[in-house]
């Protein structure tokens, strides 16, 4: 941000004056009226903003534009939320400096260390081209129509393309969040049907190189994200790489997408084999995509489930199948969501049916209060796995 410009604007502030805060972060987009409560060196305390009669807890690290009406003119300058106080001292601290320059922290009682974990599901495939990303997007939308708040984290390190499938243009990725240049809520992209997408790119790999203090900062931001979501879907890369298996092992559940074609079946089995040999026994639900008939899908599932159990001692759970449907390819070419554009086609109805099964499936619960679940638990487990591999 332009520090000189912000300092000039700061000189116009005074206690009791009303100012407006504007942010483009998808979950908080809008303009909020607040009152200046106290002037500090390099900062100002303002009242907590509200929307529709409810307090809005803008997160620490969020960039805002400060709009000040003065002598019939507007002065606009940049700022950042540097700390937040709750309880009797409800307020935000705004400055042009980074949050690290302030000793104040959010009061801990608002976000206890252990909270009910939201499910984190890794959607994966043994090979590319089986419709994994299309499945992720349509599962997310079908779950959203059931009232779930869904976030997709695009962790496909090679060809991250959730945004391409939905014709979205992300400005930032998780890499900017990890580097500290952007708050996680600023990197989110709004998708259709109320879903949100966090473009990952290489960001998830970079988090393993963070210092502990920076990693804790990142976890705090993901805690903010968790308060706006019910389910997180991780769109992994295809294949058998360590990054793929680590994503699956760190999640609470895996959803394995394959097709009835022999090469796809072989690669799906190979992925399960890699997980089994590494000792990563994660609950995995199996989905057969592009099935021409229910019988073909059932036979394919039976083969994979039988082989995994007999030779790998790995229990897979058949979830169901997605019909081979020309409207899927049509939606991909048009860069639209299948169940939004063609909700009555066979494949869309299959996504609705399987999403209902996922939504009603028992959720994994964590009893270890020292190791939080949800996305923060996922990140900690993923980081620990990568570190262990480097040490070995």
C-alpha positions in Angstrom: 0.0 0.0 0.0 1.1 3.6 -0.5 2.4 4.6 3.0 2.8 8.3 2.2 -0.8 8.5 0.9 -2.1 6.7 3.9 -0.3 8.9 6.3 -1.7 12.0 4.7 -5.2 10.6 5.1 -4.5 9.6 8.7 -3.9 13.3 9.6 -7.5 14.1 8.8 -8.9 11.6 11.3 -10.3 12.6 14.6 -12.1 10.9 17.5 -15.9 10.7 17.0 -15.7 11.1 13.2 -17.5 8.6 11.1 -15.6 6.9 8.3 -16.3 4.2 5.8 -14.3 1.0 5.2 -14.5 -0.8 1.9 -13.1 -4.2 1.1 -13.2 -6.4 -2.0 -12.7 -9.7 -0.1 -15.6 -12.0 -1.4 -16.9 -12.9 2.0 -17.0 -9.3 3.3 -17.4 -7.3 0.1 -19.1 -4.0 0.8 -18.8 -0.6 2.5 -19.1 -0.4 6.3 -19.7 2.7 8.4 -17.5 2.9 11.6 -16.7 5.5 14.2 -13.2 6.6 15.2 -12.7 5.7 18.9 -9.1 6.5 19.6 -6.0 7.8 17.7 -2.7 6.0 18.3 0.8 6.3 16.9 0.6 4.9 13.4 -2.9 3.6 13.9 -6.5 4.3 14.8 -9.1 2.4 16.8 -12.6 2.2 15.2 -15.8 0.6 16.2 -16.7 -2.9 14.9 -18.7 -2.6 11.7 -22.1 -4.2 11.3 -24.4 -5.4 8.6 -28.1 -6.0 8.9 -27.9 -5.5 12.6 -25.1 -8.0 13.1 -21.5 -7.3 14.0 -19.0 -8.1 11.2 -15.7 -9.4 12.4 -13.3 -8.3 9.7 -10.2 -10.5 10.0 -6.7 -9.3 11.0 -4.6 -8.8 7.9 -7.5 -7.8 5.6 -6.8 -4.8 3.3 -9.4 -2.0 3.3 -10.0 1.3 1.6 -10.7 4.1 4.1 -13.2 6.6 2.8 -13.3 10.0 4.7 -15.8 12.7 3.9 -14.2 16.1 4.7 -15.4 19.6 3.7 -17.7 18.2 1.1 -15.0 16.1 -0.5 -14.0 12.5 -0.2 -10.5 11.4 0.7 -9.7 7.7 0.0 -6.6 5.9 1.2 -5.5 2.4 2.0 -5.3 0.7 5.3 -5.2 -2.7 6.9 -6.9 -4.4 9.9 -4.0 -4.9 12.3 -5.8 -6.2 15.4 -9.2 -6.9 16.7 -10.6 -6.6 20.2 -13.8 -8.3 21.4 -15.7 -8.2 24.7 -16.3 -4.8 26.3 -13.5 -3.2 24.1 -14.9 -4.2 20.8 -12.9 -2.4 18.2 -10.6 -2.7 15.1 -7.1 -1.3 14.9 -6.4 0.1 11.5 -3.0 1.2 10.1 -0.9 1.4 7.0 1.6 -0.9 8.7 1.6 -4.7 8.7 -0.1 -6.6 11.6 3.3 -7.9 12.7 4.2 -4.3 13.8 1.6 -4.5 16.5 1.8 -6.4 19.8 -2.0 -6.5 20.2 -3.7 -9.8 19.3 -7.2 -11.0 18.9 -8.7 -12.1 22.2 -8.6 -15.9 22.4 -12.0 -16.5 23.7 -13.7 -15.8 20.4 -11.8 -18.7 18.7 -11.1 -21.5 21.1 -8.2 -23.8 20.2 -10.5 -26.7 19.7 -13.7 -26.4 17.7 -15.9 -29.0 16.0 -14.0 -30.0 12.9 -15.5 -29.4 9.5 -15.0 -32.3 7.0 -12.0 -32.1 4.6 -12.4 -34.4 1.6 -9.6 -35.0 -0.9 -11.0 -35.7 -4.4 -8.4 -37.6 -6.4 -7.7 -40.0 -9.3 -5.0 -42.3 -10.4 -4.7 -40.7 -13.8 -5.7 -37.5 -15.6 -8.6 -37.2 -17.9 -11.2 -39.1 -15.9 -13.3 -36.0 -15.0 -12.0 -35.4 -11.5 -12.2 -31.6 -11.5 -15.6 -31.6 -13.1 -16.7 -34.0 -10.3 -15.3 -31.7 -7.6 -17.2 -28.7 -9.0 -20.5 -30.5 -9.4 -20.3 -32.2 -6.0 -19.6 -28.8 -4.5 -22.6 -27.2 -6.2 -24.9 -30.1 -5.4 -23.9 -29.9 -1.7 -24.4 -26.2 -1.8 -28.0 -26.7 -3.0 -28.5 -28.9 0.1 -27.6 -25.9 2.2 -23.9 -26.6 2.8 -21.3 -23.8 2.6 -18.6 -25.4 0.4 -15.1 -24.3 -0.3 -12.9 -25.9 -3.0 -9.2 -25.7 -2.6 -7.6 -26.2 -6.0 -4.5 -28.2 -5.1 -3.7 -29.5 -8.5 -0.1 -28.5 -8.7 0.3 -29.2 -12.4 -2.9 -28.1 -14.1 -4.9 -26.2 -11.5 -8.1 -25.5 -13.5 -11.2 -25.3 -11.2 -11.2 -21.6 -12.3 -11.0 -22.6 -16.0 -13.9 -25.1 -15.6 -16.1 -22.3 -14.2 -14.7 -19.5 -16.3 -13.4 -17.5 -13.3 -10.4 -15.2 -13.2 -8.6 -15.4 -9.8 -6.4 -12.4 -8.9 -4.5 -14.2 -6.2 -3.6 -17.7 -5.1 -2.6 -19.4 -1.9 1.0 -18.5 -2.7 0.3 -14.8 -2.0 -1.4 -15.8 1.2 1.5 -17.9 2.4 4.0 -15.2 1.5 2.0 -12.8 3.6 1.1 -10.5 0.7 -2.6 -11.2 0.9 -5.1 -12.4 3.5 -6.7 -15.7 2.7 -10.2 -14.1 2.4 -8.8 -11.8 -0.3 -7.6 -14.8 -2.4 -11.0 -16.5 -2.4 -13.0 -16.4 -5.6 -16.8 -16.5 -5.7 -18.2 -19.3 -7.8 -21.8 -20.1 -8.9 -24.3 -21.3 -6.4 -22.6 -19.7 -3.4 -19.5 -21.9 -3.5 -16.1 -20.4 -2.9 -12.8 -21.4 -4.4 -9.3 -20.9 -3.1 -6.8 -21.2 -6.0 -3.9 -23.2 -4.6 -1.2 -23.6 -7.3 2.1 -24.3 -5.7 1.1 -22.7 -2.4 0.4 -25.9 -0.5 3.9 -27.1 -1.2 5.4 -23.8 -0.2 3.7 -23.9 3.3 6.1 -26.7 4.3 9.0 -24.2 4.1 7.3 -21.7 6.5 8.8 -20.8 9.8 6.7 -21.8 12.8 5.5 -18.2 13.5 4.4 -17.8 9.8 2.7 -21.2 9.9 0.7 -20.2 12.9 -0.3 -17.0 11.2 -1.5 -19.1 8.2 -3.5 -21.4 10.6 -5.2 -18.4 12.1 -6.3 -17.2 8.7 -7.6 -20.7 7.8 -9.5 -20.6 11.1 -11.3 -17.5 9.7 -12.1 -19.5 6.5 -13.5 -22.4 8.6 -16.1 -20.1 10.2 -17.6 -19.5 6.7 -17.6 -23.1 5.5 -19.3 -26.5 6.3 -17.3 -28.7 3.9 -13.9 -28.3 2.2 -13.1 -30.2 -1.0 -9.4 -30.6 -2.0 -9.0 -31.0 -5.7 -5.7 -32.9 -5.8 -3.4 -33.5 -8.8 -3.8 -36.8 -10.7 -1.2 -39.5 -10.5 0.9 -41.2 -7.8 3.2 -38.5 -6.6 4.0 -37.9 -3.0 2.1 -34.6 -3.0 -1.1 -36.5 -4.1 -0.8 -39.2 -1.5 0.1 -36.7 1.2 -3.0 -34.7 0.4 -5.2 -37.8 0.6 -3.5 -39.0 3.8 -3.9 -35.6 5.5 -7.6 -35.4 4.7 -10.4 -37.0 6.7 -11.7 -38.9 3.7 -10.7 -39.5 0.0 -13.1 -39.6 -3.0 -11.4 -41.6 -5.7 -12.7 -40.9 -9.3 -12.1 -43.4 -12.1 -13.7 -44.7 -15.2 -14.5 -48.2 -16.5 -11.5 -48.1 -19.0 -8.8 -50.6 -18.1 -5.9 -48.0 -17.9 -8.0 -45.8 -15.5 -8.8 -48.9 -13.3 -5.1 -49.9 -13.3 -4.0 -46.4 -12.2 -6.7 -46.2 -9.5 -5.6 -49.5 -8.1 -2.0 -48.3 -8.2 -2.9 -45.2 -6.2 -4.5 -47.4 -3.5 -1.4 -49.6 -3.5 0.9 -46.6 -2.9 -1.3 -45.4 0.0 -1.4 -48.9 1.5 2.3 -49.4 1.3 2.9 -46.1 3.0 0.6 -47.0 5.8 -2.0 -44.3 4.9 -5.2 -46.1 5.6 -7.7 -43.3 4.9 -11.5 -43.9 4.4 -12.0 -43.8 0.6 -15.2 -43.7 -1.3 -15.1 -44.9 -4.9 -16.9 -43.2 -7.8 -17.1 -44.6 -11.3 -17.4 -41.8 -13.9 -18.6 -42.0 -17.5 -20.5 -45.3 -16.9 -22.6 -46.4 -19.8 -24.8 -48.5 -17.7 -25.4 -49.2 -14.0 -24.2 -52.8 -14.5 -20.9 -51.6 -16.0 -20.4 -49.3 -13.0 -21.2 -52.0 -10.5 -18.9 -54.5 -12.1 -16.0 -52.0 -12.2 -16.6 -51.1 -8.5 -16.7 -54.8 -7.5 -13.4 -55.5 -9.3 -11.5 -52.6 -7.6 -13.0 -53.2 -4.2 -12.3 -56.9 -4.3 -8.7 -56.4 -5.5 -7.9 -53.8 -2.9 -9.3 -55.9 -0.1 -7.7 -59.2 -1.2 -4.2 -58.0 -2.2 -3.8 -54.8 -0.2 -6.1 -55.3 2.8 -7.6 -51.9 2.0 -11.3 -51.5 2.5 -12.9 -49.2 -0.1 -16.5 -48.0 0.1 -18.4 -47.9 -3.3 -20.3 -44.6 -3.4 -21.8 -44.9 -6.9 -21.5 -43.8 -10.5 -21.9 -40.9 -12.9 -23.5 -41.7 -16.2 -21.7 -41.2 -19.5 -23.6 -38.1 -20.7 -22.9 -35.8 -23.7 -24.0 -32.8 -21.6 -20.9 -33.1 -19.4 -18.6 -32.4 -22.3 -21.0 -29.7 -23.5 -20.8 -28.0 -20.2 -17.0 -28.3 -20.1 -16.7 -26.6 -23.6 -19.1 -23.8 -22.5 -17.2 -23.4 -19.2 -20.4 -23.7 -17.2 -21.4 -25.9 -14.2 -23.2 -29.0 -15.4 -25.9 -29.1 -12.7 -26.6 -25.3 -13.1 -26.8 -25.3 -16.9 -28.3 -28.8 -17.5 -29.8 -29.9 -14.1 -32.1 -32.5 -15.7 -29.5 -34.5 -17.6 -28.6 -37.9 -16.3 -25.1 -37.0 -15.1 -26.5 -34.0 -13.1 -29.1 -36.2 -11.4 -26.3 -38.6 -10.5 -24.3 -35.8 -8.9 -27.3 -34.8 -6.9 -27.8 -38.5 -5.8 -24.1 -39.0 -4.8 -23.9 -35.6 -3.0 -26.9 -36.6 -0.9 -25.0 -39.8 0.1 -21.9 -37.8 0.9 -23.9 -35.3 2.9 -25.6 -38.0 5.0 -22.4 -40.1 5.5 -21.0 -40.2 9.1 -18.5 -37.4 9.7 -15.1 -38.3 11.1 -14.7 -36.9 14.6 -11.4 -36.1 16.3 -11.1 -36.6 20.1 -7.6 -35.3 20.3 -7.9 -31.7 21.4 -4.2 -31.1 20.9 -4.5 -31.8 17.2 -7.4 -29.8 15.7 -9.4 -31.3 12.9 -10.8 -29.4 9.9 -8.5 -27.6 7.5 -6.0 -26.7 10.2 -5.6 -30.3 11.2 -5.2 -31.1 7.5 -2.4 -28.5 7.1 -0.6 -29.7 10.2 -0.7 -33.3 9.1 0.4 -32.4 5.5 3.3 -30.3 6.8 4.4 -33.1 9.2 4.4 -35.7 6.5 6.5 -33.6 4.1 9.0 -32.8 6.9 9.3 -36.4 7.9 10.0 -37.4 4.3 12.8 -34.8 4.1 14.3 -36.0 7.4 14.2 -39.6 6.1 
